[in-house]
Amino acid sequence: MFRKVLILLAIVIMLSPVFMGPASAQPAVFPVDQSYARSVEYHSSTSYNWIVYNGDNTTYLITLRTSSPPDISSKVYSSSLSDEFFLLAPGQSRTVNLTVSGDEVFASTDVPLDVIFNFQVTDSNATFSVTQHTSSHLLPIGGETDSNNKLLGLFNTPFPYPYNQNIYTFFINILLWIMISLAIVFILDPVVHHYTKKTKTQADDRFLEIVRRPVFVLIFIFGALSSLEVLDIQPAYIFFLNLLYHVTVIILLTWTAYRIYKDVVLLYALERAEKTETELDDTLIPLADKLGSILIWLFGLMTLLSYFGYDLTMFMAGMGILGLVIAFAAQDTLANFFSGIYLLMDRPFKTGDQILMSDGDVYEVRHVGMRSTTLYNVFKHQIVSVPNNSLANNEIINIVKPDRRIKVNVAVGVAYDSDLKKAKEILLDVARGHPHVLKDEGVAPSVSVVDLADSSINLKAFVWVDDLANRFGVMADIRQNVIARYKEAGIEIPFPQVDIHMRKE
């Protein structure tokens, strides 16, 4: 308001000769600002303004200069006038500006600066001068009014000089961010762990253990980078530090995601898999381990490249084409892979089962993989790796299903002149006497005449063995005992023979 009144007064004075006629009056200097004592921040400036009016009937040459006390160093400030000299005709006015800038000071400094207006009549040597006073209060580097000099970017620094400078605020901010990081790690973490240890799974405990250090590092480097704003650092360095910060964050988050996936997600999946009977999850988890690890690091690499401005559209298109090429080139591998999925889901057999293959040998299933199945040849004592596609497309007899009981037969031949009834009774009695032969109704041993061969009458005992693993021992024991009992009973077990009769002519 005061400034407007002064401007209005200056206008009235300039227009007064028009209405009142010419009058002889010396030129005058009118201040137009409300205050000529101001505070100036580091690397900031302020301006002071005056209006010079010539109310005389002659022209004046006006020269300007500034003056300051000798104890004020010119290194702490700089000043400039809008004009060093000018001519002012009768009835004219001119605005003069003084700009004062604050330079590097480490303590508050007052700079009283006078502006001296020298007036000289152009057609004579008559002179006079007018002095205007200003006072600029220079604030120190990082003073309490510095907008960047904040604790944690929020609070004014409460420390006295010189500890209120930016460099001290920077180190204090670093210390505060370290304390915040430690508080989160060593105070909040135990509180959360108090509740997670009550759960049955170990996955949540592993999660806390994994994220503890990355959280500390992320908070600290974020705080360190934000604290750098307090310092007067060149933009090129700020750009480089921001670039380094984002690269570090991407790598650290990718590594953390990888650890969480490996040690938390897969750990939880393994804990669940142990409680299920299916082998699908036991086989898919190792596959997910490898595939998921590759995808996580690939995603991290793509994020890093995207941050540097690379266009990933063509890369993704190329990956799609490459995927089609690989799919055509690896048809057999993919066929085995999907056949492995089928074997694990349909479950015609499981690990430990014994199966009868088309070659007539019995194999024990050792491992069902995603590409091949590992089998143990019971008869030949060999480990065989069979592609899953071959197993899925061939007839497989699982001899341990529907249960581990198995029906076997023991064949024996007796001479034609033997007591057939007694021979059958002995064979049946031996079969019934074996401890691993089932004797319940429906599965009791039986003996039948199966063939009238050239040299013998062939008998066969049909018996149920309690467990698949005992079948060969039961069959051997029955044969051995039958031989001994037949000898005692005088029953002959003939061997193939041919009688040749020679005819005399």
Protein Blocks (a to p, Z undefined) as FASTA:
>chain_A
ZZmmmmmmmmmmmmmmmmnopaddddddddfbfbfcdcddehiacddddddddfbfbdcd
ddddddddfklcfklpccddfbfbdcddehiacdddddddddddfbdcdddddddddddd
fkbcbdcddddddddddddehiaklmklcghhlaccfbdcfklgfklmmmmmmmmmmmmm
mmmmmmmmmmmmmmmmmpmbfklmmmmmmmmmmmmmmmmmmmmmmmmmmpccdfklmmmm
mmmmmmmmmmmmmmmmmmmmmmmmmmmmmmmmmmpmbfklmmmmmmmmmmmmmmmmmmmm
mmmmmmnopafklmmmmmmmmmmmmmmmmmmmmmmmmmmmmmmmnopacehiacddfkop
acddfbdcfkbccdddfklopaddddfklmmmpccddfkbfbfbdcddddddddfkbcfk
lmmmmmmmmmmmpmkbcfbehiaccdddfbdcfkbccdddddddfbfklmmmmmmmmmmm
mmmmmmmnopacdddddddddddZZ
